Amino acid sequence: AVATAKRRCASLIVVEPRFEAYKAVSESIRNIFLDYTPIIEPLSLDEAFLDVSHHPSATIVAREIKRRIAEVTGLTASAGVSVNKMLAKIASDYRKPDGLCVIAPQYAADFIARMPVESFWGVGPVTAQKMHMLGIHTGSDLKACSQSMLTLKFGKAGRLYYDFAHGIDPRQVEAVRERKSVGCESTFQQD
């Protein structure tokens, strides 16, 4: 892709990635997390779930973590606080790039009802298009569907969508996860 872009745009400036720098910053952020909880489930270099249920206020913890990330790394961070992983992920994405969104239990149903289906975990472009063809555009539309219909149309993911539409996500934050894949990449000088 870069080789094609260079051919089409001779003045293109390509900034090489600095993976070691990204990993170092990620480690700094993880160390900040560890000051608040040992229960950290990384999703990527720049995203993780933290179980801070042992603290009196998850919102205060999120504010402190955001402040410390800015102090230590100079970077902004988004945080989502809620009663389960699905809602916390939606909340985190809701106010990017430097936001803090809290979805309290009493507001979860209304929040979910307004969300476009593309915001739900596991709903990518292809699934969203299929949902749109079925008249499902929002969390409210998704909640109106039966579990059996969603399972019929989307397989076992249908059960997950049904639960998410009802604010249900029983998955716990898991500090240790079994590796499911390993990736490796090579960049060639010529296409």
Phi, psi and chi 1 to 4 in degrees:
 res  aa     phi    psi   chi1   chi2   chi3   chi4
   1 ALA       -  -41.4      -      -      -      -
   2 VAL   -67.4  -39.9  173.7      -      -      -
   3 ALA   -61.6  -41.7      -      -      -      -
   4 THR   -65.0  -42.9  -57.5      -      -      -
   5 ALA   -61.7  -41.5      -      -      -      -
   6 LYS   -64.0  -38.1  -75.6 -178.2  177.0  179.9
   7 ARG   -64.8  -39.0  -81.5 -164.0  -56.1  -88.3
   8 ARG   -81.3  -22.1  -67.7 -175.5  178.7 -174.7
   9 CYS  -138.9   92.9 -178.6      -      -      -
  10 ALA   -61.3  -27.3      -      -      -      -
  11 SER   -90.1    8.6   62.4      -      -      -
  12 LEU   -60.5  134.7  178.8   69.5      -      -
  13 ILE  -108.2  121.7  -62.7  171.3      -      -
  14 VAL  -104.8  124.6  177.1      -      -      -
  15 VAL   -97.0  118.6  177.4      -      -      -
  16 GLU   -70.7  140.8  -64.0  -63.6  -35.6      -
  17 PRO   -68.7  152.0   21.7  -28.8      -      -
  18 ARG  -121.7   74.0  -59.2  178.2  -45.6  143.1
  19 PHE   -59.0  -36.3  -67.8  113.2      -      -
  20 GLU   -64.8  -39.3  -69.1  -53.3  -46.2      -
  21 ALA   -65.5  -41.3      -      -      -      -
  22 TYR   -61.6  -43.6  -54.7  152.4      -      -
  23 LYS   -63.7  -39.9  -73.0  179.1 -174.0  176.0
  24 ALA   -64.5  -43.2      -      -      -      -
  25 VAL   -65.8  -41.2  170.6      -      -      -
  26 SER   -59.3  -40.7  179.1      -      -      -
  27 GLU   -65.6  -38.3 -172.8   64.6   28.8      -
  28 SER   -61.6  -42.7  -64.6      -      -      -
  29 ILE   -67.1  -42.0  -67.1  169.4      -      -
  30 ARG   -60.2  -38.3 -177.7  175.7  168.4   81.1
  31 ASN   -64.3  -34.6  -72.5  -25.8      -      -
  32 ILE   -64.2  -46.1  -67.5  169.1      -      -
  33 PHE   -55.4  -42.2  -65.9  163.1      -      -
  34 LEU   -63.5  -20.5  -74.8  168.1      -      -
  35 ASP   -70.5  -15.3  -72.8  -17.9      -      -
  36 TYR  -112.5  -28.1  -62.4   91.4      -      -
  37 THR  -165.6  145.5 -177.3      -      -      -
  38 PRO   -87.4   -7.4   30.8  -34.1      -      -
  39 ILE   -94.1   88.9  -51.0  168.4      -      -
  40 ILE  -125.5  126.5  -57.8  166.1      -      -
  41 GLU  -114.6  100.1 -178.6  178.4  -21.0      -
  42 PRO   -67.8  140.2   -7.9   18.7      -      -
  43 LEU  -105.0  -32.1  -67.0  178.2      -      -
  44 SER  -163.2 -171.7   63.4      -      -      -
  45 LEU   -61.5  -29.2  -83.1  176.0      -      -
  46 ASP  -122.1   21.4   66.9  -14.4      -      -
  47 GLU  -150.2  139.1 -162.4  167.6   15.2      -
  48 ALA  -158.5  155.2      -      -      -      -
  49 PHE   -95.9  140.1  -72.0  112.7      -      -
  50 LEU  -125.4  133.5  -79.0   67.2      -      -
  51 ASP   -95.0  105.6 -178.0  -19.8      -      -
  52 VAL  -115.2   28.4  -66.4      -      -      -
  53 SER   -64.9  -16.6   57.5      -      -      -
  54 HIS   -81.7   -8.0   57.2  -76.7      -      -
  55 HIS   -89.0  151.0  -73.2  -84.8      -      -
  56 PRO   -63.2  -31.7  -16.5   24.1      -      -
  57 SER  -142.3  111.3  171.6      -      -      -
  58 ALA   -66.1  -30.4      -      -      -      -
  59 THR   -66.3  -43.0  -56.1      -      -      -
  60 ILE   -63.8  -42.0  -69.6  171.5      -      -
  61 VAL   -59.9  -45.7  169.9      -      -      -
  62 ALA   -60.5  -43.1      -      -      -      -
  63 ARG   -61.4  -44.5  -81.1 -166.4 -165.9  108.7
  64 GLU   -63.2  -43.5  -73.0  178.5   15.4      -
  65 ILE   -63.2  -45.5  -71.6  172.9      -      -
  66 LYS   -58.4  -44.6  -76.7  174.0   52.6   59.4
  67 ARG   -62.7  -44.5  179.3 -172.5   53.0   74.8
  68 ARG   -68.6  -37.0  -71.1 -171.4   55.9 -154.9
  69 ILE   -61.5  -42.6  -72.4  171.4      -      -
  70 ALA   -62.8  -43.6      -      -      -      -
  71 GLU   -63.8  -46.3  -76.9  176.0    3.8      -
  72 VAL   -78.3  -40.2  171.0      -      -      -
  73 THR  -110.8  -18.5   68.9      -      -      -
  74 GLY    79.4    7.0      -      -      -      -
  75 LEU  -100.7  154.2  -61.9  172.9      -      -
  76 THR   -87.6  159.8   60.8      -      -      -
  77 ALA  -144.4  144.8      -      -      -      -
  78 SER  -101.9  148.5  -66.1      -      -      -
  79 ALA  -137.1  142.2      -      -      -      -
  80 GLY  -122.9  132.6      -      -      -      -
  81 VAL  -122.8  126.8  176.7      -      -      -
  82 SER  -164.7 -172.4 -162.1      -      -      -
  83 VAL   -83.8  -12.7  -65.4      -      -      -
  84 ASN  -150.4  171.4   62.3   43.0      -      -
  85 LYS   -64.1  -42.6  -73.2  167.6   59.2  169.6
  86 MET   -59.9  -48.3 -177.8  -89.4  -59.8      -
  87 LEU   -68.0  -37.3  -73.0  169.2      -      -
  88 ALA   -64.4  -39.2      -      -      -      -
  89 LYS   -65.5  -46.0  173.0   73.1  170.1  125.7
  90 ILE   -60.9  -43.1  -71.4  173.3      -      -
  91 ALA   -63.1  -40.9      -      -      -      -
  92 SER   -63.8  -42.3  176.7      -      -      -
  93 ASP   -71.9  -23.9  -69.6  -16.7      -      -
  94 TYR   -64.7  -35.8 -169.3   67.3      -      -
  95 ARG  -119.8   30.2  -65.3 -102.1  163.0   80.8
  96 LYS   -64.2  150.6  -77.8 -170.3 -175.3 -113.3
  97 PRO   -98.3   -8.5   32.7  -32.9      -      -
  98 ASP  -137.6   46.3 -174.0   22.6      -      -
  99 GLY  -112.3  170.6      -      -      -      -
 100 LEU  -135.8  119.4  170.1   60.2      -      -
 101 CYS  -123.9  129.8  179.5      -      -      -
 102 VAL  -114.5  126.1  178.2      -      -      -
 103 ILE  -110.9   98.3  -55.9  174.3      -      -
 104 ALA   -72.1  151.8      -      -      -      -
 105 PRO   -52.0  -40.9  -23.1   30.1      -      -
 106 GLN   -70.4  -14.8   64.9  -91.3   31.3      -
 107 TYR  -107.4   -3.3  -57.5  116.8      -      -
 108 ALA   -59.7  -46.6      -      -      -      -
 109 ALA   -61.3  -44.6      -      -      -      -
 110 ASP   -65.3  -40.4  -71.9  -21.5      -      -
 111 PHE   -62.2  -48.3 -164.9   90.9      -      -
 112 ILE   -61.3  -42.4  -67.9  167.2      -      -
 113 ALA   -58.6  -35.6      -      -      -      -
 114 ARG   -83.1  -17.6  -67.1 -169.6  -44.1  -94.3
 115 MET   -71.3  137.9  -64.4  -54.6  -61.7      -
 116 PRO   -67.7  148.5   18.8  -24.6      -      -
 117 VAL   -59.9  -25.3  -69.6      -      -      -
 118 GLU   -62.9  -19.6  -67.8   84.2   -7.0      -
 119 SER   -81.4  -14.2  -62.5      -      -      -
 120 PHE   -77.5  141.9  -75.7   82.0      -      -
 121 TRP   -57.1  130.5 -166.5  -42.8      -      -
 122 GLY    87.6   -3.2      -      -      -      -
 123 VAL  -101.3   97.8  177.9      -      -      -
 124 GLY   -91.5 -173.1      -      -      -      -
 125 PRO   -57.7  -41.4  -22.4   30.4      -      -
 126 VAL   -68.6  -45.9  172.7      -      -      -
 127 THR   -65.4  -40.5  -58.5      -      -      -
 128 ALA   -60.9  -42.7      -      -      -      -
 129 GLN   -62.5  -42.1 -177.0  177.6   15.1      -
 130 LYS   -63.3  -41.7 -173.5  173.6  179.7 -179.6
 131 MET   -63.1  -43.2  -74.7 -176.4  175.3      -
 132 HIS   -60.0  -39.6  -67.4  168.9      -      -
 133 MET   -64.7  -24.6  -70.4  172.3   44.9      -
 134 LEU   -91.7    3.8  -65.8  167.2      -      -
 135 GLY    82.9   17.0      -      -      -      -
 136 ILE  -102.7  109.4  -54.7  167.8      -      -
 137 HIS  -119.4  -26.9  -59.9  -83.8      -      -
 138 THR  -129.6  171.5   65.2      -      -      -
 139 GLY   -59.5  -35.4      -      -      -      -
 140 SER   -62.4  -44.0 -179.7      -      -      -
 141 ASP   -62.7  -41.8  -62.6  -26.3      -      -
 142 LEU   -65.6  -39.9 -168.7   58.4      -      -
 143 LYS   -65.3  -27.9 -172.5  174.9 -177.7  177.9
 144 ALA   -74.0  -12.9      -      -      -      -
 145 CYS   -83.8  145.5  -62.3      -      -      -
 146 SER   -77.3  156.0   69.9      -      -      -
 147 GLN   -62.4  -39.6 -178.0  178.9  -36.1      -
 148 SER   -65.1  -39.3   58.7      -      -      -
 149 MET   -65.3  -43.5 -179.7  -81.0 -119.9      -
 150 LEU   -66.3  -37.4  -69.5  171.7      -      -
 151 THR   -67.9  -39.0  -56.3      -      -      -
 152 LEU   -62.5  -42.7  179.2   67.6      -      -
 153 LYS   -83.2  -29.7  -62.5  -66.9 -175.8 -177.3
 154 PHE  -126.5   11.7  -58.4  100.5      -      -
 155 GLY    66.9 -149.7      -      -      -      -
 156 LYS   -66.4  -21.9   67.5  179.6 -177.5  178.8
 157 ALA   -64.6  -25.0      -      -      -      -
 158 GLY   -58.2  -36.9      -      -      -      -
 159 ARG   -64.6  -42.2  168.4   63.7 -165.7 -113.5
 160 LEU   -63.0  -44.1 -164.0   63.0      -      -
 161 TYR   -63.0  -39.8  -57.1  147.7      -      -
 162 TYR   -60.5  -48.9  177.6   85.5      -      -
 163 ASP   -61.8  -46.0  -75.4  -11.1      -      -
 164 PHE   -59.6  -41.5  -73.7  172.4      -      -
 165 ALA   -63.2  -24.0      -      -      -      -
 166 HIS   -99.1    9.9  -70.5   82.5      -      -
 167 GLY    75.2   18.7      -      -      -      -
 168 ILE  -102.4  125.6  -59.7  166.2      -      -
 169 ASP  -150.9   93.6 -175.4    1.5      -      -
 170 PRO   -77.7   -4.0   29.4  -34.6      -      -
 171 ARG   -63.9  133.1  -61.5  170.4  -57.2  158.1
 172 GLN   -89.0  157.3  -60.9  -64.4  -50.2      -
 173 VAL   -70.4  123.4  176.7      -      -      -
 174 GLU  -110.2  115.4  -63.6  178.4   26.2      -
 175 ALA   -68.2  -30.9      -      -      -      -
 176 VAL  -122.9  124.9  179.1      -      -      -
 177 ARG  -120.9  144.0  -66.6 -170.1  -33.2 -172.6
 178 GLU   -71.5  133.0 -179.7 -178.4  -30.2      -
 179 ARG   -67.0  131.2 -176.4 -175.8  -53.3 -148.2
 180 LYS  -107.8  -16.0  -64.8 -172.9  179.3 -179.2
 181 SER  -157.8  162.0   65.4      -      -      -
 182 VAL  -131.2  135.3  175.6      -      -      -
 183 GLY  -115.3  153.7      -      -      -      -
 184 CYS  -149.4  138.9 -178.9      -      -      -
 185 GLU  -133.6  152.8   64.1  178.5   53.4      -
 186 SER  -132.6  138.0  -62.6      -      -      -
 187 THR  -110.4  127.0  -56.7      -      -      -
 188 PHE  -100.9  147.5  -59.8  100.0      -      -
 189 GLN   -67.2  -32.5  -66.5  -62.7  -32.9      -
 190 GLN  -121.6  148.8  -63.8  179.7    2.3      -
 191 ASP   -59.7      - -121.8   -3.3      -      -
